[in-house]
Amino acid sequence: MRLRERLRRLVPGVLAVIIGTSLSVAANGAVEVSGGAQTAAKYKFRELPIALPPGYNNQPMKTIRPVNPAYYKIRSWISAVGAGIAINDVTGHGRANGMCIVDTRTNKVIVTYTPTAPAADRFTPFTLEPAPLPYDETMAPTGCAPGDFIGDGRIGFLVSYWGRTPILFLPRSDAKTPSPSAYVPRELMPGQSLDGRYHGPRWNTDAVYIGDLDGSGHPSIIVGNYWPDSDVLDPNGLKNVVMPNSLSNANNAGGDHVLRWVGASSGTNPQANYVLQKRAIPFKIATGWTLAIAGADLTGDALPEVYIANDFGHGHLLYNKSTPGHIKFTDARGVLTPTTPKSFALGNGSFKGMGVDFADVNSNGKFDFLVSNINVPWGLQESNFVFVNQAKDDADMARQLNKGIAPFTQEAQKYGLAWTGWCWDVKAADFLNAGEQEVIQTDGFIKGSVNRWNWLQEAATMNDDLMSDPAMWPNFEPGDDVSGHEALAFYAKNSSGTYVNISSALGLAVPIPTRAVATGDTTGTGKLDFAVARQWGPPAFYANEAPRRGNSLVLKLYRPSINPADASTRDALRAPAYGATVKITTPQGTQISQLDGGGGHVGFRSFDVHFGLGSYAGPVSVQIRWRDADGVLRQQALSLRPGIHNLMLTGTVKEVSGR
């Protein structure tokens, strides 16, 4: 028995060496996947100029951040994140052709329109300023998520920062068009300042997730913090800063906080009230270095499960056991077998989780999800993840998650998505309306002229007891380069069903590090465009001009406004139906999608639920699941024709006119 046990314990290690060697060889040939040119011929994107605030480009543009003195010699590393982007319906006209952009070159949050917006949806671009809330030079924005945080159908913004807690920019009911005066800044975490200075927690946020976590019909928020509360961006700050205490299982970060919606009021002085839901996430798994969060309803109860992607250690799939007014998650993990590399078992990985998105990757009506990691040939050879749903049905998924088991298998190599580079945000979308998902992945770290990968590899051999001390890290200063010339990846399936990166063939492979990507039907014609945030570079917008696209079904899902008076207003205001999930069936098969309230690594898609139908033009069988205003689970089947449909979700589904 002892010999058998020893051999059993040796199997994973031996297999890891064999698999690691084969993966390294395969990775170096990953760009050779066949069918790239033939696949790329189906797509076409045109970059269009983004309108910025008047005089914006005339100001000095930064390429580095001021940092805490303890971080000075690694200031390029500290300065390597923060660019964000979102697409949504900013004007309230029913078209997702507004954008919110975080530009690290200026530390400004820009609200503008997409280059495809019609004249009726255009306005003078502007920046969101925190004043009169306390704000200073030791703070910087890191993300801007559009959302209806009041419930009156008007879109505001949740802006996250390093150096303070997030701010809600809530829309005034009397505003006629987006402008600086159309929004009122409110603290997400209640606080008070008598001297005009900030005295709240020094959160350093790199990810937020917005969704109806408790089935109340309103959006709660998960805030994922990277650095622990400390003076990261204060050049005169206390030396109270640290680095991760491990490269594989770090647990000394700012961690994750859950804020539950408890009430709101619209008007000229809008309010949205949130409370911190303590112990919503088990403490032991809420202390990671979080870079991305996303969610989807995996069990059919209209409550989203959530995946938290942590740098330097384990990511976590959280099973949602919430009830209205109370948010609770438990951890679920993949099964580690003798033939499973440790990091391929969900929740056991030591890779550098930096992006996540839920999508129906294999078009079978079940949510899978993609995770970005670092996978640089001859640098740090990990792997991206494609976790494929193996549950028989929703009930089977619920049973297994309740037991702490996550029934997913890691199949990134099979799909051709394992190796890209130093990866960040990831989004799946159907740009050809063909019924299959393309995948966009942002890429690249520190851009300079001197390759410092050897220094980083040396640091990776450091004893974990020394890791948390910034003084023990090698220098990463202006001029140093770590995967700084990697480009955006655009993956599409070739004729054999394997994904191939066709970014270069499409003219998307600009060698500037990218951080976030947002998608949306910006023209209201059933086709998706996308926008990209670059780190220390200008943002970019790409209009979809594919020569041939299939039919589509686009659903705009609403709940009634919390303000009854809004029913008679000019725009017939409606709140987005957070938490709604849609499954469709055609002769081609079954697909699933959702109203994504906001998640990933600071890139946020629009609220439209989009399906590609290919050549099919007949009736589509549609099944919608949601929670009504009283938290009651609802489900309804209906038949819809291809096109755009506005649906009001109450106790039943009712089609309503567009705005």
Secondary structure, 3 states (H helix, E strand, C coil): CHHHHHHHHHHHHHHHHHHHHHHHHHHHCHHHCCCHHHHHCCCCEEEECCCCCCCHHHCCCCCCCCCCHHHHHHHHHHCCCCCEEEEECCCCCCCCCEEEEEECCCCEEEEEECCCCCHHHCCCCEECCCCCCCCCCCCEEEEEEEECCCCCCCCEEEEEEECCCCEEEEECCCCCCCCHHHEEEEECCCCCCCCCCCCCCCCEEEEEEEECCCCCCCCEEEEEECCCCCCCCCCCCCCCCCCCCCCCCCCCCCEEEEEEEEEEECCCCCEEEEEECCCCCCHHHCCCEEEEEEEECCCCCCCCEEEEEEECCCCEEEEECCECCECCEEEEECCCCCCCCHHHCCCCCCCCCCEEEEECCCCCCCCEEEEECEECCCCCECCCEEEEECCCCHHHHHHHHHCCECCEEECHHHHCCCCCCEEEEEEEECCCCCCCCEEEEEECCECCCEECHHHHHHHCCCCHHHHCCHHHCCCCCCCEEECCCCCCEEEEECCCCCEEECCCCCCCCCCCCEEEEEEECCCCCCCCEEEEEECCCCCEEEEECCCCCCEEEEEEEEEECCCHHHHHCCCCCEEECCCCEEEEEECCEEEEEECCCCCECCEECCCCEEEEEECCCCCEEEEEEEECCCCCEEEEEEEECCEEEEEEECCCEEEECCC
